[in-house]
Amino acid sequence: MNSTLLPYLPVFLFLLFAAGLSGGMVIASTLAGRRRRDEPMVDLSAYECGLSPADPEHKRYTVKFYMVAMLFILLDLEVAFLYPWAVVYRDLGWYGFWLMGIFMVFLTVGFIHAWARGALEWGESRPRRLKAAGR
């Protein structure tokens, strides 16, 4: 065997073992599984927590679900920007500190606004309206 490829031998053996184990499990499942095809279609339907489905029809999601999902993605991206900043924080100095501070202030104001509007309330209550200035 070529000496330059010798360090990759454990990786190759691991991949070979993983492929063999996966294939073996699929073959064992096929051989040990049930072979009856005369089962009613009810047995093949989806279950909710081991019980029969409560509602057979598909229900639509409310807009609240999408609002919470968008807020989650927004705050998740905040963490994605915060981590690289924290890694190079010492090299950036005060400029990087104030820049990230402004970024955090904008996100905090947006979060407080969404909270005040009731975007995080999951109940059936209507969102609270912000009072206009001077009224």
N, CA and C atoms as an extended XYZ file, in Angstrom:
405
Properties=species:S:1:pos:R:3:atomname:S:1:resname:S:1:resid:I:1 pbc="F F F"
N         0.846       -1.181        0.000 N   MET     1
C         0.000        0.000        0.000 CA  MET     1
C         0.885        1.235        0.000 C   MET     1
N         0.431        2.281       -0.643 N   ASN     2
C         1.170        3.530       -0.730 CA  ASN     2
C         1.278        4.158        0.661 C   ASN     2
N         2.475        4.636        1.013 N   SER     3
C         2.689        5.176        2.363 CA  SER     3
C         1.962        6.504        2.574 C   SER     3
N         1.620        7.222        1.512 N   THR     4
C         0.896        8.484        1.692 CA  THR     4
C        -0.575        8.245        2.029 C   THR     4
N        -1.115        7.098        1.640 N   LEU     5
C        -2.508        6.785        1.935 CA  LEU     5
C        -2.675        5.999        3.228 C   LEU     5
N        -1.594        5.552        3.820 N   LEU     6
C        -1.662        4.747        5.036 CA  LEU     6
C        -2.336        5.466        6.207 C   LEU     6
N        -2.150        6.769        6.414 N   PRO     7
C        -2.857        7.428        7.526 CA  PRO     7
C        -4.378        7.450        7.360 C   PRO     7
N        -4.872        7.283        6.131 N   TYR     8
C        -6.315        7.298        5.892 CA  TYR     8
C        -6.952        5.919        6.044 C   TYR     8
N        -6.159        4.905        6.337 N   LEU     9
C        -6.684        3.551        6.483 CA  LEU     9
C        -7.730        3.446        7.601 C   LEU     9
N        -7.524        4.030        8.790 N   PRO    10
C        -8.576        3.949        9.820 CA  PRO    10
C        -9.891        4.607        9.388 C   PRO    10
N        -9.812        5.709        8.650 N   VAL    11
C       -11.025        6.374        8.180 CA  VAL    11
C       -11.754        5.475        7.182 C   VAL    11
N       -11.000        4.873        6.273 N   PHE    12
C       -11.602        3.969        5.297 CA  PHE    12
C       -12.247        2.768        5.984 C   PHE    12
N       -11.560        2.203        6.980 N   LEU    13
C       -12.119        1.066        7.703 CA  LEU    13
C       -13.383        1.460        8.472 C   LEU    13
N       -13.384        2.651        9.051 N   PHE    14
C       -14.569        3.126        9.765 CA  PHE    14
C       -15.748        3.288        8.810 C   PHE    14
N       -15.525        3.897        7.638 N   LEU    15
C       -16.597        4.061        6.656 CA  LEU    15
C       -17.095        2.711        6.153 C   LEU    15
N       -16.185        1.783        5.949 N   LEU    16
C       -16.565        0.444        5.513 CA  LEU    16
C       -17.401       -0.251        6.584 C   LEU    16
N       -16.995       -0.117        7.844 N   PHE    17
C       -17.754       -0.698        8.952 CA  PHE    17
C       -19.140       -0.066        9.061 C   PHE    17
N       -19.236        1.266        8.931 N   ALA    18
C       -20.526        1.957        9.032 CA  ALA    18
C       -21.456        1.533        7.900 C   ALA    18
N       -20.930        1.434        6.685 N   ALA    19
C       -21.754        1.011        5.551 CA  ALA    19
C       -22.214       -0.433        5.731 C   ALA    19
N       -21.329       -1.304        6.198 N   GLY    20
C       -21.702       -2.698        6.429 CA  GLY    20
C       -22.741       -2.841        7.526 C   GLY    20
N       -22.583       -2.080        8.608 N   LEU    21
C       -23.550       -2.137        9.699 CA  LEU    21
C       -24.915       -1.617        9.254 C   LEU    21
N       -24.933       -0.518        8.510 N   SER    22
C       -26.202        0.033        8.016 CA  SER    22
C       -26.888       -0.940        7.067 C   SER    22
N       -26.147       -1.472        6.135 N   GLY    23
C       -26.718       -2.444        5.206 CA  GLY    23
C       -27.200       -3.694        5.918 C   GLY    23
N       -26.450       -4.146        6.909 N   GLY    24
C       -26.857       -5.316        7.685 CA  GLY    24
C       -28.156       -5.082        8.436 C   GLY    24
N       -28.332       -3.887        8.980 N   MET    25
C       -29.574       -3.575        9.690 CA  MET    25
C       -30.762       -3.539        8.743 C   MET    25
N       -30.572       -2.995        7.556 N   VAL    26
C       -31.664       -2.955        6.574 CA  VAL    26
C       -32.034       -4.368        6.141 C   VAL    26
N       -31.051       -5.197        5.895 N   ILE    27
C       -31.320       -6.581        5.482 CA  ILE    27
C       -31.991       -7.357        6.610 C   ILE    27
N       -31.511       -7.183        7.854 N   ALA    28
C       -32.118       -7.880        8.994 CA  ALA    28
C       -33.555       -7.426        9.206 C   ALA    28
N       -33.828       -6.151        9.029 N   SER    29
C       -35.191       -5.645        9.176 CA  SER    29
C       -36.101       -6.218        8.099 C   SER    29
N       -35.598       -6.328        6.897 N   THR    30
C       -36.393       -6.884        5.799 CA  THR    30
C       -36.692       -8.362        6.038 C   THR    30
N       -35.703       -9.098        6.508 N   LEU    31
C       -35.899      -10.528        6.729 CA  LEU    31
C       -36.769      -10.811        7.951 C   LEU    31
N       -36.647      -10.009        8.994 N   ALA    32
C       -37.382      -10.264       10.238 CA  ALA    32
C       -38.744       -9.587       10.271 C   ALA    32
N       -39.026       -8.683        9.344 N   GLY    33
C       -40.282       -7.937        9.363 CA  GLY    33
C       -41.468       -8.766        8.931 C   GLY    33
N       -42.671       -8.196        9.148 N   ARG    34
C       -43.901       -8.879        8.739 CA  ARG    34
C       -44.005       -8.930        7.219 C   ARG    34
N       -44.598       -9.995        6.727 N   ARG    35
C       -44.742      -10.158        5.287 CA  ARG    35
C       -46.190      -10.057        4.828 C   ARG    35
N       -47.126       -9.918        5.757 N   ARG    36
C       -48.541       -9.886        5.383 CA  ARG    36
C       -48.865       -8.586        4.665 C   ARG    36
N       -49.529       -8.689        3.547 N   ARG    37
C       -49.929       -7.515        2.778 CA  ARG    37
C       -51.441       -7.306        2.815 C   ARG    37
N       -52.178       -8.181        3.523 N   ASP    38
C       -53.632       -8.058        3.560 CA  ASP    38
C       -54.111       -7.223        4.746 C   ASP    38
N       -53.223       -6.430        5.335 N   GLU    39
C       -53.595       -5.579        6.462 CA  GLU    39
C       -54.432       -4.406        5.969 C   GLU    39
N       -55.404       -3.971        6.759 N   PRO    40
C       -56.181       -2.792        6.346 CA  PRO    40
C       -55.311       -1.536        6.354 C   PRO    40
N       -55.744       -0.553        5.586 N   MET    41
C       -54.977        0.691        5.473 CA  MET    41
C       -54.954        1.489        6.772 C   MET    41
N       -55.850        1.189        7.709 N   VAL    42
C       -55.868        1.906        8.979 CA  VAL    42
C       -54.570        1.653        9.733 C   VAL    42
N       -54.033        0.453        9.614 N   ASP    43
C       -52.791        0.142       10.308 CA  ASP    43
C       -51.620        0.952        9.767 C   ASP    43
N       -51.720        1.431        8.565 N   LEU    44
C       -50.629        2.181        7.959 CA  LEU    44
C       -50.793        3.687        8.111 C   LEU    44
N       -51.854        4.138        8.792 N   SER    45
C       -52.076        5.578        8.934 CA  SER    45
C       -51.171        6.157       10.018 C   SER    45
N       -51.020        7.463        9.988 N   ALA    46
C       -50.164        8.150       10.954 CA  ALA    46
C       -50.844        8.200       12.318 C   ALA    46
N       -50.045        8.216       13.347 N   TYR    47
C       -50.558        8.281       14.712 CA  TYR    47
C       -50.036        9.526       15.403 C   TYR    47
N       -50.804        9.994       16.390 N   GLU    48
C       -50.372       11.103       17.235 CA  GLU    48
C       -50.118       10.539       18.619 C   GLU    48
N       -48.880       10.438       19.025 N   CYS    49
C       -48.502        9.949       20.356 CA  CYS    49
C       -49.054        8.550       20.618 C   CYS    49
N       -49.124        7.720       19.621 N   GLY    50
C       -49.599        6.362       19.797 CA  GLY    50
C       -51.103        6.211       19.752 C   GLY    50
N       -51.832        7.287       19.567 N   LEU    51
C       -53.292        7.254       19.497 CA  LEU    51
C       -53.741        7.510       18.067 C   LEU    51
N       -54.985        7.196       17.811 N   SER    52
C       -55.533        7.494       16.492 CA  SER    52
C       -55.588        9.001       16.297 C   SER    52
N       -55.452        9.479       15.077 N   PRO    53
C       -55.497       10.926       14.849 CA  PRO    53
C       -56.821       11.516       15.320 C   PRO    53
N       -56.754       12.669       15.998 N   ALA    54
C       -57.960       13.307       16.531 CA  ALA    54
C       -58.791       13.930       15.415 C   ALA    54
N       -58.151       14.581       14.486 N   ASP    55
C       -58.847       15.233       13.381 CA  ASP    55
C       -58.322       14.666       12.067 C   ASP    55
N       -59.183       14.067       11.262 N   PRO    56
C       -58.699       13.488       10.011 CA  PRO    56
C       -58.316       14.533        8.968 C   PRO    56
N       -58.907       15.734        9.036 N   GLU    57
C       -58.593       16.731        8.012 CA  GLU    57
C       -57.371       17.552        8.421 C   GLU    57
N       -56.755       18.154        7.437 N   HIS    58
C       -55.575       18.989        7.659 CA  HIS    58
C       -56.008       20.366        8.139 C   HIS    58
N       -55.411       20.830        9.230 N   LYS    59
C       -55.762       22.144        9.749 CA  LYS    59
C       -54.715       23.163        9.322 C   LYS    59
N       -55.152       24.402        9.164 N   ARG    60
C       -54.247       25.476        8.774 CA  ARG    60
C       -53.597       26.064       10.011 C   ARG    60
N       -52.359       26.516        9.856 N   TYR    61
C       -51.656       27.177       10.948 CA  TYR    61
C       -52.113       28.627       11.034 C   TYR    61
N       -52.112       29.150       12.249 N   THR    62
C       -52.471       30.549       12.423 CA  THR    62
C       -51.283       31.432       12.080 C   THR    62
N       -51.562       32.699       11.884 N   VAL    63
C       -50.507       33.657       11.572 CA  VAL    63
C       -49.571       33.811       12.767 C   VAL    63
N       -50.087       33.601       13.986 N   LYS    64
C       -49.262       33.703       15.192 CA  LYS    64
C       -48.067       32.763       15.128 C   LYS    64
N       -48.282       31.572       14.586 N   PHE    65
C       -47.189       30.617       14.485 CA  PHE    65
C       -46.054       31.189       13.642 C   PHE    65
N       -46.383       31.793       12.531 N   TYR    66
C       -45.360       32.340       11.650 CA  TYR    66
C       -44.675       33.553       12.279 C   TYR    66
N       -45.418       34.346       13.052 N   MET    67
C       -44.824       35.496       13.720 CA  MET    67
C       -43.780       35.041       14.741 C   MET    67
N       -44.125       34.041       15.536 N   VAL    68
C       -43.175       33.527       16.524 CA  VAL    68
C       -41.983       32.884       15.817 C   VAL    68
N       -42.220       32.198       14.712 N   ALA    69
C       -41.126       31.577       13.965 CA  ALA    69
C       -40.179       32.636       13.402 C   ALA    69
N       -40.726       33.729       12.879 N   MET    70
C       -39.863       34.797       12.353 CA  MET    70
C       -39.071       35.468       13.465 C   MET    70
N       -39.697       35.683       14.619 N   LEU    71
C       -38.969       36.264       15.746 CA  LEU    71
C       -37.864       35.328       16.221 C   LEU    71
N       -38.131       34.036       16.224 N   PHE    72
C       -37.097       33.081       16.609 CA  PHE    72
C       -35.920       33.139       15.645 C   PHE    72
N       -36.203       33.175       14.358 N   ILE    73
C       -35.121       33.230       13.373 CA  ILE    73
C       -34.329       34.522       13.525 C   ILE    73
N       -35.012       35.627       13.761 N   LEU    74
C       -34.331       36.903       13.955 CA  LEU    74
C       -33.388       36.842       15.148 C   LEU    74
N       -33.865       36.338       16.277 N   LEU    75
C       -33.025       36.277       17.469 CA  LEU    75
C       -31.957       35.201       17.345 C   LEU    75
N       -32.216       34.172       16.573 N   ASP    76
C       -31.208       33.153       16.327 CA  ASP    76
C       -30.078       33.721       15.482 C   ASP    76
N       -30.413       34.546       14.506 N   LEU    77
C       -29.377       35.195       13.703 CA  LEU    77
C       -28.562       36.167       14.540 C   LEU    77
N       -29.194       36.766       15.536 N   GLU    78
C       -28.457       37.652       16.435 CA  GLU    78
C       -27.335       36.881       17.121 C   GLU    78
N       -27.628       35.688       17.577 N   VAL    79
C       -26.605       34.870       18.225 CA  VAL    79
C       -25.541       34.467       17.211 C   VAL    79
N       -25.940       34.222       15.973 N   ALA    80
C       -24.972       33.865       14.940 CA  ALA    80
C       -24.009       35.012       14.663 C   ALA    80
N       -24.461       36.256       14.787 N   PHE    81
C       -23.563       37.397       14.623 CA  PHE    81
C       -22.774       37.681       15.893 C   PHE    81
N       -23.332       37.338       17.032 N   LEU    82
C       -22.692       37.644       18.305 CA  LEU    82
C       -21.481       36.750       18.564 C   LEU    82
N       -21.531       35.504       18.147 N   TYR    83
C       -20.425       34.590       18.419 CA  TYR    83
C       -19.126       34.998       17.710 C   TYR    83
N       -19.129       35.259       16.398 N   PRO    84
C       -17.866       35.679       15.769 CA  PRO    84
C       -17.347       36.996       16.343 C   PRO    84
N       -18.258       37.883       16.717 N   TRP    85
C       -17.833       39.140       17.333 CA  TRP    85
C       -17.122       38.864       18.651 C   TRP    85
N       -17.636       37.939       19.438 N   ALA    86
C       -17.020       37.625       20.723 CA  ALA    86
C       -15.647       36.990       20.543 C   ALA    86
N       -15.450       36.274       19.450 N   VAL    87
C       -14.157       35.637       19.206 CA  VAL    87
C       -13.081       36.679       18.914 C   VAL    87
N       -13.413       37.717       18.152 N   VAL    88
C       -12.421       38.727       17.765 CA  VAL    88
C       -12.605       40.036       18.526 C   VAL    88
N       -13.287       39.979       19.661 N   TYR    89
C       -13.606       41.192       20.419 CA  TYR    89
C       -12.355       41.986       20.800 C   TYR    89
N       -11.319       41.326       21.258 N   ARG    90
C       -10.107       42.043       21.704 CA  ARG    90
C        -9.401       42.749       20.552 C   ARG    90
N        -9.486       42.197       19.362 N   ASP    91
C        -8.829       42.826       18.212 CA  ASP    91
C        -9.607       44.031       17.691 C   ASP    91
N       -10.903       44.078       17.923 N   LEU    92
C       -11.727       45.166       17.393 CA  LEU    92
C       -11.621       46.449       18.212 C   LEU    92
N       -11.385       46.311       19.480 N   GLY    93
C       -11.273       47.497       20.331 CA  GLY    93
C       -12.626       48.127       20.609 C   GLY    93
N       -12.588       49.429       20.939 N   TRP    94
C       -13.813       50.145       21.303 CA  TRP    94
C       -14.764       50.299       20.118 C   TRP    94
N       -14.226       50.399       18.917 N   TYR    95
C       -15.080       50.534       17.736 CA  TYR    95
C       -16.007       49.323       17.604 C   TYR    95
N       -15.455       48.140       17.711 N   GLY    96
C       -16.256       46.924       17.626 CA  GLY    96
C       -17.239       46.804       18.775 C   GLY    96
N       -16.826       47.271       19.959 N   PHE    97
C       -17.716       47.226       21.115 CA  PHE    97
C       -18.943       48.100       20.891 C   PHE    97
N       -18.729       49.344       20.450 N   TRP    98
C       -19.857       50.258       20.245 CA  TRP    98
C       -20.719       49.833       19.058 C   TRP    98
N       -20.101       49.285       18.038 N   LEU    99
C       -20.870       48.810       16.889 CA  LEU    99
C       -21.807       47.663       17.288 C   LEU    99
N       -21.296       46.712       18.050 N   MET   100
C       -22.146       45.616       18.512 CA  MET   100
C       -23.171       46.117       19.521 C   MET   100
N       -22.818       47.123       20.303 N   GLY   101
C       -23.784       47.707       21.233 CA  GLY   101
C       -24.962       48.322       20.498 C   GLY   101
N       -24.696       49.036       19.418 N   ILE   102
C       -25.775       49.623       18.612 CA  ILE   102
C       -26.634       48.522       17.992 C   ILE   102
N       -25.991       47.478       17.505 N   PHE   103
C       -26.713       46.333       16.941 CA  PHE   103
C       -27.635       45.709       17.988 C   PHE   103
N       -27.134       45.532       19.203 N   MET   104
C       -27.936       44.947       20.280 CA  MET   104
C       -29.089       45.868       20.683 C   MET   104
N       -28.852       47.181       20.671 N   VAL   105
C       -29.921       48.125       21.013 CA  VAL   105
C       -31.047       48.023       19.987 C   VAL   105
N       -30.708       47.978       18.704 N   PHE   106
C       -31.735       47.845       17.666 CA  PHE   106
C       -32.543       46.556       17.850 C   PHE   106
N       -31.860       45.458       18.103 N   LEU   107
C       -32.577       44.200       18.289 CA  LEU   107
C       -33.419       44.206       19.556 C   LEU   107
N       -32.924       44.810       20.615 N   THR   108
C       -33.690       44.879       21.858 CA  THR   108
C       -34.935       45.737       21.682 C   THR   108
N       -34.806       46.867       20.993 N   VAL   109
C       -35.970       47.722       20.744 CA  VAL   109
C       -36.998       46.972       19.894 C   VAL   109
N       -36.548       46.240       18.896 N   GLY   110
C       -37.472       45.451       18.081 CA  GLY   110
C       -38.163       44.362       18.881 C   GLY   110
N       -37.428       43.714       19.771 N   PHE   111
C       -38.014       42.671       20.609 CA  PHE   111
C       -39.043       43.259       21.569 C   PHE   111
N       -38.723       44.394       22.186 N   ILE   112
C       -39.663       45.047       23.102 CA  ILE   112
C       -40.916       45.486       22.348 C   ILE   112
N       -40.747       45.990       21.140 N   HIS   113
C       -41.900       46.394       20.323 CA  HIS   113
C       -42.795       45.189       20.014 C   HIS   113
N       -42.181       44.074       19.626 N   ALA   114
C       -42.966       42.868       19.333 CA  ALA   114
C       -43.670       42.368       20.590 C   ALA   114
N       -43.015       42.454       21.710 N   TRP   115
C       -43.609       42.026       22.976 CA  TRP   115
C       -44.786       42.929       23.349 C   TRP   115
N       -44.606       44.239       23.173 N   ALA   116
C       -45.678       45.185       23.503 CA  ALA   116
C       -46.875       45.017       22.577 C   ALA   116
N       -46.647       44.632       21.346 N   ARG   117
C       -47.747       44.427       20.394 CA  ARG   117
C       -48.460       43.100       20.606 C   ARG   117
N       -47.931       42.258       21.477 N   GLY   118
C       -48.558       40.969       21.750 CA  GLY   118
C       -48.168       39.883       20.773 C   GLY   118
N       -47.050       40.048       20.080 N   ALA   119
C       -46.637       39.050       19.093 CA  ALA   119
C       -46.213       37.742       19.745 C   ALA   119
N       -45.860       37.778       21.016 N   LEU   120
C       -45.421       36.569       21.698 CA  LEU   120
C       -46.540       35.893       22.480 C   LEU   120
N       -47.728       36.484       22.484 N   GLU   121
C       -48.874       35.889       23.176 CA  GLU   121
C       -49.465       34.808       22.286 C   GLU   121
N       -49.643       33.627       22.817 N   TRP   122
C       -50.118       32.519       22.016 CA  TRP   122
C       -51.618       32.297       22.159 C   TRP   122
N       -52.258       32.935       23.115 N   GLY   123
C       -53.679       32.722       23.368 CA  GLY   123
C       -54.551       33.331       22.290 C   GLY   123
N       -55.849       33.253       22.525 N   GLU   124
C       -56.825       33.765       21.567 CA  GLU   124
C       -57.053       35.264       21.697 C   GLU   124
N       -56.431       35.897       22.685 N   SER   125
C       -56.658       37.325       22.886 CA  SER   125
C       -56.094       38.124       21.718 C   SER   125
N       -56.714       39.260       21.453 N   ARG   126
C       -56.270       40.114       20.355 CA  ARG   126
C       -55.026       40.870       20.788 C   ARG   126
N       -54.128       41.184       19.873 N   PRO   127
C       -52.921       41.922       20.254 CA  PRO   127
C       -53.262       43.326       20.731 C   PRO   127
N       -52.525       43.768       21.738 N   ARG   128
C       -52.735       45.116       22.260 CA  ARG   128
C       -52.189       46.131       21.266 C   ARG   128
N       -52.890       47.211       21.114 N   ARG   129
C       -52.461       48.281       20.218 CA  ARG   129
C       -51.692       49.317       21.022 C   ARG   129
N       -50.623       49.808       20.449 N   LEU   130
C       -49.880       50.880       21.101 CA  LEU   130
C       -50.667       52.170       20.979 C   LEU   130
N       -50.729       52.916       22.053 N   LYS   131
C       -51.458       54.180       22.027 CA  LYS   131
C       -50.645       55.212       21.260 C   LYS   131
N       -51.329       55.965       20.425 N   ALA   132
C       -50.658       57.019       19.669 CA  ALA   132
C       -50.253       58.135       20.623 C   ALA   132
N       -49.170       58.800       20.312 N   ALA   133
C       -48.683       59.882       21.172 CA  ALA   133
C       -49.688       61.024       21.180 C   ALA   133
N       -50.006       61.527       22.369 N   GLY   134
C       -50.903       62.663       22.494 CA  GLY   134
C       -52.362       62.294       22.598 C   GLY   134
N       -52.708       61.022       22.628 N   ARG   135
C       -54.123       60.625       22.750 CA  ARG   135
C       -54.402       60.061       24.110 C   ARG   135
